[in-house]
Amino acid sequence: MTTIVFSHPSSAEHDTGPGHPERPDRIRAVLKVLDGEEFSGLTRREAPAAEIAQIARVHPDGYAERLLAAAPVEGTVRIDPDTVMSPESGEAALRAAGALIGAVDAVVSGEAENAFCAIRPPGHHAEPTHGMGFCLFNNVAIAAAHARAEHGLEKIAVVDFDVHHGNGTQ
């Protein structure tokens, strides 16, 4: 079975500040486990950056540009009480959405039987017009829209096993 793991260093560079629950150590822990011997057979791939047009299938025109422009030059900025951006957040958000798009392409084309995206920021709380709940772009919704637009898929199931539902994906 071929499994592709999509990741990118920018996921660990997205800094949400001290004490924030969605922090770089989370992705570092996942990647450390994936570096173990039992996962040596996985195919590794750098997550591509999503294109603005791909994001615009879910988020209205101008949203991605406004969000990316909101990233500070230094330090952090809150876009809602829970959602923080740092200078590296834009790249991380583009790569997170791009990872899921890459995973869809690899599985649908038959290149892989499945894929795992070790990325952040997460996405299931991002609403069409605004990020929230730690999420900037709705990565899964973007990937589902890509599957429909580029591969002609009609039915797509999203299984969200977080402690609470993904209101943005809903």
C-alpha atoms as a printed R data frame, in Angstrom:
    type eleno elety resid chain resno       x      y       z
1   ATOM     1    CA   MET     A     1   0.000  0.000   0.000
2   ATOM     2    CA   THR     A     2   1.380  3.393  -0.965
3   ATOM     3    CA   THR     A     3   0.825  6.155   1.546
4   ATOM     4    CA   ILE     A     4   2.113  9.651   0.897
5   ATOM     5    CA   VAL     A     5   2.782 11.996   3.804
6   ATOM     6    CA   PHE     A     6   2.511 15.661   2.874
7   ATOM     7    CA   SER     A     7   4.187 18.182   5.155
8   ATOM     8    CA   HIS     A     8   6.151 21.421   5.037
9   ATOM     9    CA   PRO     A     9   8.524 23.157   7.487
10  ATOM    10    CA   SER     A    10   6.295 26.255   7.528
11  ATOM    11    CA   SER     A    11   3.804 24.307   9.677
12  ATOM    12    CA   ALA     A    12   6.265 24.477  12.573
13  ATOM    13    CA   GLU     A    13   7.079 28.119  11.821
14  ATOM    14    CA   HIS     A    14   3.444 29.259  12.209
15  ATOM    15    CA   ASP     A    15   3.851 30.777  15.678
16  ATOM    16    CA   THR     A    16   0.694 31.266  17.722
17  ATOM    17    CA   GLY     A    17   2.525 32.622  20.756
18  ATOM    18    CA   PRO     A    18   3.350 31.342  24.232
19  ATOM    19    CA   GLY     A    19   0.725 29.189  25.889
20  ATOM    20    CA   HIS     A    20  -1.516 28.893  22.838
21  ATOM    21    CA   PRO     A    21  -2.993 25.364  22.636
22  ATOM    22    CA   GLU     A    22  -2.479 25.096  18.844
23  ATOM    23    CA   ARG     A    23   1.286 25.466  18.805
24  ATOM    24    CA   PRO     A    24   4.292 24.291  16.790
25  ATOM    25    CA   ASP     A    25   5.110 21.524  19.280
26  ATOM    26    CA   ARG     A    26   2.005 19.665  18.100
27  ATOM    27    CA   ILE     A    27   3.309 19.216  14.547
28  ATOM    28    CA   ARG     A    28   6.839 18.550  15.790
29  ATOM    29    CA   ALA     A    29   5.493 15.656  17.891
30  ATOM    30    CA   VAL     A    30   3.614 14.196  14.911
31  ATOM    31    CA   LEU     A    31   6.653 14.456  12.631
32  ATOM    32    CA   LYS     A    32   8.896 12.897  15.280
33  ATOM    33    CA   VAL     A    33   6.634  9.853  15.460
34  ATOM    34    CA   LEU     A    34   6.504  9.629  11.653
35  ATOM    35    CA   ASP     A    35  10.309  9.561  11.609
36  ATOM    36    CA   GLY     A    36  10.200  6.268  13.523
37  ATOM    37    CA   GLU     A    37  11.285  2.992  11.967
38  ATOM    38    CA   GLU     A    38   7.715  1.699  11.752
39  ATOM    39    CA   PHE     A    39   6.898  4.514   9.310
40  ATOM    40    CA   SER     A    40  10.019  4.226   7.143
41  ATOM    41    CA   GLY     A    41   7.992  2.854   4.224
42  ATOM    42    CA   LEU     A    42   5.918  5.998   3.839
43  ATOM    43    CA   THR     A    43   6.524  8.196   0.832
44  ATOM    44    CA   ARG     A    44   7.310 11.778   1.857
45  ATOM    45    CA   ARG     A    45   6.341 14.806  -0.165
46  ATOM    46    CA   GLU     A    46   6.676 18.532   0.408
47  ATOM    47    CA   ALA     A    47   3.267 20.159   0.566
48  ATOM    48    CA   PRO     A    48   2.738 22.477  -2.386
49  ATOM    49    CA   ALA     A    49   1.283 25.928  -1.836
50  ATOM    50    CA   ALA     A    50  -2.385 26.219  -2.746
51  ATOM    51    CA   GLU     A    51  -3.202 28.754  -5.415
52  ATOM    52    CA   ILE     A    52  -5.502 31.665  -4.637
53  ATOM    53    CA   ALA     A    53  -7.966 30.387  -7.278
54  ATOM    54    CA   GLN     A    54  -8.161 27.033  -5.466
55  ATOM    55    CA   ILE     A    55  -8.871 28.770  -2.163
56  ATOM    56    CA   ALA     A    56 -11.493 30.969  -3.846
57  ATOM    57    CA   ARG     A    57 -13.626 27.884  -4.555
58  ATOM    58    CA   VAL     A    58 -14.529 27.984  -0.859
59  ATOM    59    CA   HIS     A    59 -13.584 31.448   0.379
60  ATOM    60    CA   PRO     A    60 -14.931 34.492  -1.519
61  ATOM    61    CA   ASP     A    61 -12.761 36.533  -3.868
62  ATOM    62    CA   GLY     A    62 -10.377 38.725  -1.930
63  ATOM    63    CA   TYR     A    63 -10.550 36.726   1.308
64  ATOM    64    CA   ALA     A    64  -7.230 34.959   0.820
65  ATOM    65    CA   GLU     A    65  -5.448 38.161  -0.157
66  ATOM    66    CA   ARG     A    66  -6.863 40.046   2.854
67  ATOM    67    CA   LEU     A    67  -5.953 37.222   5.219
68  ATOM    68    CA   LEU     A    68  -2.408 36.908   3.889
69  ATOM    69    CA   ALA     A    69  -1.973 40.682   4.109
70  ATOM    70    CA   ALA     A    70  -3.023 40.556   7.786
71  ATOM    71    CA   ALA     A    71   0.111 38.594   8.747
72  ATOM    72    CA   PRO     A    72   2.408 40.832  10.773
73  ATOM    73    CA   VAL     A    73   5.994 41.612   9.782
74  ATOM    74    CA   GLU     A    74   7.024 40.618  13.299
75  ATOM    75    CA   GLY     A    75   5.318 39.328  16.396
76  ATOM    76    CA   THR     A    76   1.755 38.071  16.282
77  ATOM    77    CA   VAL     A    77  -1.697 39.421  15.523
78  ATOM    78    CA   ARG     A    78  -5.081 37.969  16.511
79  ATOM    79    CA   ILE     A    79  -7.751 37.724  13.849
80  ATOM    80    CA   ASP     A    80 -10.227 36.506  16.465
81  ATOM    81    CA   PRO     A    81  -9.876 35.634  20.166
82  ATOM    82    CA   ASP     A    82  -8.489 32.152  19.364
83  ATOM    83    CA   THR     A    83  -6.809 32.617  15.986
84  ATOM    84    CA   VAL     A    84  -3.305 34.029  15.762
85  ATOM    85    CA   MET     A    85  -1.052 34.892  12.829
86  ATOM    86    CA   SER     A    86   2.705 35.376  12.779
87  ATOM    87    CA   PRO     A    87   4.949 36.379   9.853
88  ATOM    88    CA   GLU     A    88   5.127 32.721   8.720
89  ATOM    89    CA   SER     A    89   1.401 32.007   8.998
90  ATOM    90    CA   GLY     A    90   0.540 32.882   5.405
91  ATOM    91    CA   GLU     A    91   3.014 30.394   3.966
92  ATOM    92    CA   ALA     A    92   1.900 27.743   6.442
93  ATOM    93    CA   ALA     A    93  -1.778 28.296   5.576
94  ATOM    94    CA   LEU     A    94  -1.112 28.074   1.821
95  ATOM    95    CA   ARG     A    95   0.939 24.890   2.319
96  ATOM    96    CA   ALA     A    96  -1.689 23.355   4.596
97  ATOM    97    CA   ALA     A    97  -4.419 23.814   1.982
98  ATOM    98    CA   GLY     A    98  -1.993 22.727  -0.751
99  ATOM    99    CA   ALA     A    99  -1.156 19.529   1.129
100 ATOM   100    CA   LEU     A   100  -4.769 18.429   1.054
101 ATOM   101    CA   ILE     A   101  -5.076 19.312  -2.626
102 ATOM   102    CA   GLY     A   102  -1.918 17.298  -3.312
103 ATOM   103    CA   ALA     A   103  -3.331 14.383  -1.338
104 ATOM   104    CA   VAL     A   104  -6.549 14.427  -3.365
105 ATOM   105    CA   ASP     A   105  -4.592 14.498  -6.620
106 ATOM   106    CA   ALA     A   106  -2.322 11.614  -5.553
107 ATOM   107    CA   VAL     A   107  -5.168  9.365  -4.410
108 ATOM   108    CA   VAL     A   108  -7.562 10.105  -7.266
109 ATOM   109    CA   SER     A   109  -4.818  9.577  -9.875
110 ATOM   110    CA   GLY     A   110  -3.904  6.220  -8.321
111 ATOM   111    CA   GLU     A   111  -0.396  7.344  -7.383
112 ATOM   112    CA   ALA     A   112  -1.215  6.520  -3.760
113 ATOM   113    CA   GLU     A   113  -3.844  4.465  -2.015
114 ATOM   114    CA   ASN     A   114  -4.080  7.037   0.739
115 ATOM   115    CA   ALA     A   115  -2.367 10.110   2.115
116 ATOM   116    CA   PHE     A   116  -1.715 11.776   5.435
117 ATOM   117    CA   CYS     A   117  -1.265 15.534   5.739
118 ATOM   118    CA   ALA     A   118   0.920 16.539   8.680
119 ATOM   119    CA   ILE     A   119   0.172 20.249   8.536
120 ATOM   120    CA   ARG     A   120  -0.974 23.264  10.459
121 ATOM   121    CA   PRO     A   121  -2.786 25.566  10.837
122 ATOM   122    CA   PRO     A   122  -5.852 23.368  10.931
123 ATOM   123    CA   GLY     A   123  -8.897 24.357   8.930
124 ATOM   124    CA   HIS     A   124 -12.215 22.896   9.978
125 ATOM   125    CA   HIS     A   125 -13.417 26.001  11.844
126 ATOM   126    CA   ALA     A   126 -12.640 28.524   9.096
127 ATOM   127    CA   GLU     A   127 -15.886 29.944   7.764
128 ATOM   128    CA   PRO     A   128 -16.185 31.121   4.154
129 ATOM   129    CA   THR     A   129 -15.666 34.786   5.057
130 ATOM   130    CA   HIS     A   130 -13.370 34.575   8.082
131 ATOM   131    CA   GLY     A   131 -10.893 32.434   9.919
132 ATOM   132    CA   MET     A   132 -11.673 31.320  13.433
133 ATOM   133    CA   GLY     A   133 -10.938 28.678  16.043
134 ATOM   134    CA   PHE     A   134  -7.189 28.468  15.189
135 ATOM   135    CA   CYS     A   135  -8.050 28.042  11.460
136 ATOM   136    CA   LEU     A   136  -7.211 30.383   8.579
137 ATOM   137    CA   PHE     A   137  -8.381 28.541   5.439
138 ATOM   138    CA   ASN     A   138 -10.806 25.619   5.456
139 ATOM   139    CA   ASN     A   139  -8.327 23.073   4.105
140 ATOM   140    CA   VAL     A   140 -10.718 20.129   3.875
141 ATOM   141    CA   ALA     A   141 -13.446 22.138   2.170
142 ATOM   142    CA   ILE     A   142 -10.855 23.471  -0.310
143 ATOM   143    CA   ALA     A   143  -9.696 19.913  -1.036
144 ATOM   144    CA   ALA     A   144 -13.296 18.715  -1.481
145 ATOM   145    CA   ALA     A   145 -14.037 21.585  -3.872
146 ATOM   146    CA   HIS     A   146 -10.842 20.713  -5.769
147 ATOM   147    CA   ALA     A   147 -11.909 17.064  -6.023
148 ATOM   148    CA   ARG     A   148 -15.212 18.143  -7.537
149 ATOM   149    CA   ALA     A   149 -13.815 20.789  -9.890
150 ATOM   150    CA   GLU     A   150 -10.702 18.979 -11.116
151 ATOM   151    CA   HIS     A   151 -11.588 15.298 -10.814
152 ATOM   152    CA   GLY     A   152 -15.357 15.289 -11.275
153 ATOM   153    CA   LEU     A   153 -16.091 13.638  -7.932
154 ATOM   154    CA   GLU     A   154 -19.678 14.125  -6.854
155 ATOM   155    CA   LYS     A   155 -19.849 12.605  -3.377
156 ATOM   156    CA   ILE     A   156 -17.241 13.393  -0.760
157 ATOM   157    CA   ALA     A   157 -17.361 12.304   2.871
158 ATOM   158    CA   VAL     A   158 -15.601 14.349   5.522
159 ATOM   159    CA   VAL     A   159 -14.934 12.507   8.774
160 ATOM   160    CA   ASP     A   160 -13.991 14.985  11.482
161 ATOM   161    CA   PHE     A   161 -12.793 13.331  14.689
162 ATOM   162    CA   ASP     A   162 -11.884 16.431  16.658
163 ATOM   163    CA   VAL     A   163 -13.369 16.909  20.117
164 ATOM   164    CA   HIS     A   164 -15.953 19.280  18.604
165 ATOM   165    CA   HIS     A   165 -17.416 19.598  15.131
166 ATOM   166    CA   GLY     A   166 -15.868 21.606  12.318
167 ATOM   167    CA   ASN     A   167 -18.425 24.358  11.907
168 ATOM   168    CA   GLY     A   168 -16.645 25.790   8.867
169 ATOM   169    CA   THR     A   169 -16.650 22.477   7.030
170 ATOM   170    CA   GLN     A   170 -20.262 21.872   7.996
